[in-house]
Amino acid sequence: MTADATEGARREALASLAEATRRLSDAVATTAVPPEVLKEAERDVRIAVEALDAAHSDDRYSGLMDRVDYGDASRTLPLSPIIGAYSPVRPEVEIWVADGRVHGRAVLARKHVGPPGCAHGGIGALIADQLIAIVPWTLELSAITKSLSVRYRRPLPLGVELALEAWGEREGDRVAARGTISSPDGVCIEIDAELVSRDRMR
């Protein structure tokens, strides 16, 4: 097997493991099995942790980012806690660029709960931050978020598909961006943000 094939197989296996880990966290948050089953599962998890902990990558993205691919946000940001293809902690979120805007969908689970039946507000803010961070892609710019404001209009329901949308325009050397996170009942979160070049953050 060539080096490229080996690396491809490793990444495919890692993406699958990350998905299984996310499923594990869902199961932990909803399980009602008896203590003996929980203890057996814990033993298995600790064995897996020991196996995975045997070798580490020192690269800032664990060697998973080769290039910026504006057509695939999940692999351009491979360990993003919101959309990363290899992230073991991200919620079920997809984000893409089309027609000059950022679009997306999300379904939040009980592990994200805040008020009964609804997501914790911090989860909504995380999604808002990631959504806005993609807006410069629509303008073919490189910029990072300088300020972000979220207004909670209604709670984010669990288990319901949420619609994500963001857009922006260039204003000199900055980008003014706006966005929404909506449930079938209407807008849940309104977002306003300013993005600037990395140099402007110093």
N, C-alpha and C positions, 0 to 999 in steps of 0.2 A: 504494500500500500504506500503511495506517495505521501509526502509531508502534507500536501494540500488536502488529499483525501482523508488522512488521519485527522487533520484539524477540522475538516467538514463533519466527520463522524463525531468528533468530540463536541462540537457546537450543537449538532442535532440532538445528541444525548443530553447535553446540558439544558437545552430548551425544554426537552421532555421532562427532565428532572425538576426544573423550575415550575412547570405546570403541575406536576404531581405534588410538589411542596405547597403550592397555593391551594390545591384540593385538600391537602392535609390540614391546613389552617382553617379551611371552611368546616371540615369535619370536627375539628377540636372545638370550634365555637358552637356547634349544634348537637354534639353527641349526648346520648343519654344511656350509654352502656354502663355496666356495673364496674366497680373498682378493679376487679381482677383483670378485666379486659383493658382498662386504662393502663394498668401497670405493665402488662405485656406489651402494649403498644409503645409505652415509654422506653422499654428496654430496646425494642427494635429501632426506635428513632435515635437513641444514643449510640447504638452500633453504627448506624448510617453516618451520624455526625463524626464519629471517630475515623471512619473510612474516608470521608471527604476532607477531613482536616489534615490528612497525611501530606498534602502538598498544596502550596499556595502560589498565586500569581502576584507579583509586585507591581504589575501594570495598573494604572489608575482605573482602567475599565476591564481589568482581568484579562486583557488581551483580546477583547471581543469587539473592539471598534477599529475597523480598518480604514474607513473613509466616511465622509458625510454623504448620505444618500437621501436626498430630499423626497424621494418617493417612498421611503420606508422609515418612518419616525421610530418605530419600535427597535430597529437595529442600528440606527444612527445614535440612539440613546439607549444602549443595550441593557444597562442596569438601572434605568429610571424607575423609581418606586411607583410610578403611575402607568407607564406604557412599555417599559423595557422588556424585550423579547426573552431575556434571560433572568429577569427579576423574580425572586422567589416570594416577594411580598406585595406585588402590585395588585390592585383590584382588576376586575374585568373591564378594561377601558381600551378603546381603539380610537386613534386620531389620524386624520389624513387631510391632505390639501386638495381642494378642487374649486375651480371657478374663482380663483383669487381669494378664497376664504379657507379658514381651518374648520373642519367638521369632525364630528366624533360621536361615539355612543358609549354608554357606561351602564353597567348593572352592579349595584352594590349589595353586599351580603350581610348576614348577621354579625360577622366579625368586624363590621364597620359601624355598628349600632351606636347611637347617641341617645336621643329620646326614643321611647318605644316605637318600633316599626320604621324608624328614620335613621339616616346616617349622621354620625358625628359631624359637626360643622367643620372641623379641621380637615376631614376627608374632602369635603367640597372645596375648601381653600386650596388643598394640594392639587386637585384636578384643575381648578381655575388657573393656578400658577403654570402647570404644564401646558394647558391649552394656549395661554397667552404667549408662552415661550416659543411656540411654533409660528406665530404671526409673522415675524420677519422673513420666514421662508417664502411667504406669499409675495414679498417685495424684493426677493433675491438679495437680502441683506443679512449681515451677521450682527446681531445685537443681543443684549442680555437685559433682563428685567431690572429696572431701577426702583420702581414703585408699583404697588399692586393694591387695589382697593376692591373688596367684595361686599356686596349688599345682599343680605339674605331676605328674600321675598317670601319664601315658604319652605318648609322642611323638604329634604331630599328623601323620597321614599325608598325603602329597601325592596329588592326583587322586581323592580320596574325599570324598563329601559329608559334611560335619560338621553336627551339630545344635547350635544355640545356644539357650539359655534363661536367663532372669534374672527375678528377682522381688524384692519388697521390702516393707517396712512402715514407716509413719511412727512415729517415736519422739520425741515432742515436736517440736523444730524441726530434727530430722535424719531421714534415711532410712537404715535399715540394709538393705543389698542383698546378694543372693547370686546366683550363676549357675554355669552349667556349659557347657563346650564338649566335645562328645562325638563320637567316631567310631563306626562300627558295632560296634567291639570294646568300647566302654564309655567312661566319662568320661575325658577327656584332661586337662582343666584345671578346677579348682574355683576359684571367685572369691568373695571377701568384700570388701565395700566400705562406706564411710560417705560419704553425700552431705549437703551442707548448703546453706543459702542463700548467695548470693554475699557478703553482708555478713559472714557467719561466717568467711570466708576471710581477712579483713583482720586 
